[in-house]
Amino acid sequence: MEIDLLDFVEQCRDLAKQALGKHAGEPASGGFARWVHVVLHCFRLEEGHSYRETPNRLKYMTEICDVLGLDRENLPDYSTIYK
């Protein structure tokens, strides 16, 4: 069964927020919410690309950036995602 990448990211978002509970919105390293950090790792693993490639790929995925609440012009550096 193939799942749409946007649906996958939305499901990861919901699960991450549920799992993290009241700590979901607290900033992780890099200044963005913990749930965003978790979803970025899920996205990276699902797509099978490296930490360095993640911000570059997100630049062209407007809908995914919208779901994550990220500005395409100000994406986190790969080293922030790695931490």
PEGI-V985577 format. One record per pair of residues at least 12 apart in sequence whose C-alpha atoms are under 6 Angstrom apart, sorted by the first residue. I is the first residue (numbers start at 0). GAP is how many residues later the second one is. D is the distance in whole Angstrom. If there is no record, write none. Layout:
BEGIN
i=I gap=GAP d=D
i=I gap=GAP d=D
END
This chain:
BEGIN
i=11 gap=27 d=6
i=12 gap=26 d=6
i=15 gap=19 d=5
i=16 gap=18 d=6
i=29 gap=50 d=6
i=50 gap=27 d=5
i=51 gap=26 d=5
i=58 gap=13 d=5
END
